[in-house]
């Protein structure tokens, strides 16, 4: 186990305490420079790629990575930077935006389950079923009597996946309000980023404190040893990427994976 990650791991033993968590923390790499972080990330990606290949070959486990963050939190960037070295044949990425009309006609988990990973695969959720106890809660899209029951549904769903061989890692990319402002301003100033700007982001920003409360509640009520949350400091993008890579490496390295034994004697095969 990567002991250093314990400072970010929430497994149900104690409250998350978001206000006390520093989005600019860099305690896993206190002396590394941003430039040197590029080499470290490359090293971690090679390790992640090797483990993903082994996961595929072993064929008895799966990994589900849930990424949650407020607007500009870095979900897309994290996926692009951390997962760029793995074989795309063994990885799926699903973004869960505003539900479609068809999805709204079903229960809120209906659209989620088909995208969970099969054996030997990694699935990444960019937003997830947690939107239904975060956005839905803050924007009062359904009554509290309804969304408050969803914590139990989610825990049962994740327990089902875990019992059937899926390892779950849930990650909140934790940014500060000041950092969010800078990133929103950057989107307005840079044509290459402007397409990401949405006026509704400003309305969401006005409810910052409500979202912090909703995140705290969701993490505290659904963190377990088998489906832990990690609150990753995300103001520094390079640091965020290193921590997330280590989380995924730790998860895969703990699965006791092995290459299958061939059902024939390789020494007896002659290729002409």
N, C-alpha and C positions, 0 to 999 in steps of 0.2 A: 504494500500500500504506500502511496505517495503521502507521507506524513505532512508535508508542507501544505497540502490541499485542505487539511483539516480546518484551517482558519476560515475557509470559505464554505465548508460542507455543513448543511443543515439536515440532520437525519431524524429529527423529532424529539431529541433529548432536551433542547432548550429553545426559547423563542429566537427568531431571527434578529430582531432589533435593528431594522434598517437605518434609523437615524444615527446609530453609532457606527455604521460601516462606512469607511472612507472610499468613495469612488475613485480616488487617486492613489490608493494604496499600491505599493510595488514591493512588498516585503519578501516575495519569493525571489526577486531579482533586484536587490537594493543597490547594486553597483553597476549593473550592466547598462550600456548606452543603447539608445534607440538603434544606432547603426549595428552594434553587436547583436541586437535582438534578431536581426535578419538571419544571421548564421545559426542562432539557437533555434529559431522557428524551422529552418531548413532541416536541422538535425531531428527535431521532434516530428516533423512531417515524414521523414524517412522511417522513423520508428513506427509511426502510425500506419504507414503504408504496409510495412512488414506484418504488423498485427492484423490489419484488415485482410491481407492475403491468407493468413493463417485462419482467421475467422471463416472465410469462404471455404477453405479446404476442409476444415474440421466439420462444418455443416450442422452443428448441434446447438448453436447459440445465435442470438441476434442482439443488436444494440439499437435502442431508441434514444435519440438525443432531442430533447425539447428545449427550444430556445425562446425565451420571452424577454421583452424589453419594452420600455416606453419608446415613443417616436424618436428616431435618430440614435437609438441605443446601440446599433451596430450589428444587427442580426445578419444582414446580407454580407457585410464585410467579413464577419467572423466565418461564415460558411465558405466564402470565396478564399480567404487566406489560409484557413486551417485545413480544409478538405481538398485543396487543390492537388495534393500529391497522391490521393487514393485512386483506386481503379473505379471509374464511374459506373462500370457494370455491376458493382456490388453495393452501390449507394443510391438512395433516392432522397430527394428534397421536396417537401410539400409545404407550400405556403397556405395558411388558413386566413383568408381575408373576410370581408363581409359575406355572410352566407347568401347563397343564391336563393331564388324563389323555391326551387326544388328542395334545397337543403332545409329551408325554414319550414317546409311542410312535414319534416321528419323530426324525431328527437335530436337534440343537439350533438349527440355522440355519433349519429348515423354517418356523418361525413368523415369521421376520424378513423374508425377501425380498419377500413380497407387500405389505409396507407401505413399501417404498422409493418415492421420489417419481418420478412420470412427468414427462415433459418439460413445462417451464413451471411446475412445482409445487415447493413447499417441504414437506418432511416433517420432523417433530420426533419424536425417540424419547425418551420419558421412561423412563429405563433402556433397556437394549438388549442386543445380542448379547454385550456385555462382562460381563453378569452371569454368563456361563458360564466366565469366567476370574477372577471376583471372588468372588461368593457361593459358587459351586460349589467353588472352591478352598479358601476359608477354612473352609467347613463340611464339607469332605471328602465331598462328595456323589458324586464319581467319583474314581478313582485319579489320582495325578499323571501317570502315564504316558499317561493319556487327555486330561486338560485341558491339559497342556503342549503338545500338538500343535495346540491350537485357535488359538494365536497365528498360526501359518502359515495356517490356514483363514481367519481373519479378515482377514489382510492380502491374501490372494488374492481374497476377496469384495469388499473395498473397492477393490482395484485394478480388478476387473471393473466396478464401478459407475463409478469415475473414468474408465476408458477409454471407457465408453459415454455420457459426458456429465454425470455427476452430480458436483457439487462437494460435498466432505465436510468438515464442521467438527465436531470432537469436543471437548466441553467438560466438564471436571471442575470442579464447584463446590466449592471448597476451604474448609472451615470448621474451626475449632479445636474441641478437645474441650470447652473451657469454654463456647463458644457453643452447642454441641450440648446440653449440660446445661441451659442457660437455655431453649432452645427446647422441650426435652422437658418442663421444669417448666411452661412457659407452656401447653402442651397440657393438662396436668393441671388448671390453674387456670382456664382459659377454656372455658366450655361450647361456644363456637363453634369451638374448636380440638380439643376433647376427642375427637371422633370419629377424629382422626388418630392418636391414641395407641394403640400396640400394645405389649403386654408383651414381645414378641419383640425390640423395639427395644433393650431393656435388655440382652438376651443378646448382641445384635450389638455394643453399646457395650463390653461386656467384652472384645471381640476387636479393639479399636480399632487396636492396633499391627499386628496381622495384616492388617487391611484396608489400612492405610497401605502395608505392604510389597507387598500384592497390586496396589494401584493403581500404585505406582511401577513394578512389573514390567510391568504391562499397558501403561502409557503408554510406557515405554522401548522395549518390544518391538514396538509397533504404530504409533509416530509416524513419519510420512513427510512429505516436502514436499507431496504431493498430498492427504494425509489427516492433517493435523496435529492435535495436541492443544493445547488451551488450558487452563491451570490458572488459574482465575479466583478471586481473593480474594473470599470470600462471607460473611464475618462481618457486613459492612455490606450490607444488602439493596439499598439504593439504588445503591451503588457496583457491586455485582454486576450489576444490571440495565443500567447504563450500559455496562459493559465488554462484556457479551453482545450488546447492540444494536450496538456498534461492530464486533464480530467478524462479525456477519451482514451488516452494511452493507459491510464490506471485501470479504467473499466475493462478494457480488453485484456490487459495483462493479468487480471485477476480471474480469468475464466478457465484456466487450465486447458488451453487449446493445444491441439497437436495435429500433425499431418496424419492422415489415415494410413494404416499399414496396407500395402498392396496385397491382393488376394492371389498373387502369383509370385514366383521366384524370379526377380529381375535378372539374376545371373544365368538363368536358363533361357533367356530370350536372345535370339540372334537376329539382327537386322541386316538384311542383304540389299 
